[in-house]
Amino acid sequence: MFVAQMAFFNRISDARIGGTYVTMLNTISNLGNMWPATLVLTAKGAIERLPSSPDGFYPVAMGSVLVGILWLAWMQPRVRSLQSRPAESWLATDRATEQAT
């Protein structure tokens, strides 16, 4: 998945900027991928500290499933819209203008 993601970032990045744009996209992607694990582990620890809940796994798992279903219901139209766009709309710069110069 990482290789496919980096290939996508490479295709949409501006050649004039070089690796800086790819690095920025990768950093944003890493931040977006890391915060859910931190949130889940924090929630699990908080639930396990409650006196009536010895195991925090099941409440966190059910909450995660519920959040996932709600996110999917809310964001599905936007995701489908993004998937239907042509590849050229993902480019950071206009390649036709680049080739003309």
C-alpha angles and dihedrals in degrees: 000000000000092000092049091048093049090048089053091049090049092051094052099039124102112253091211091062094044122193094348093082093045090050091051092050091048092049092051090047092050092050090050092050097046105049097067092059091050091049093049094048091048091050091048091051092048092050092048090054090061111100095228097049116067095172121043096185099088098047091047092047092050092046091050092051091049092049090048093052092047092048091049092050092047100042102034095097092051093047092049090049091052092048092052094055118104119255091249091065090064093061118111092215136026106265092199090060090047093053093048092057 
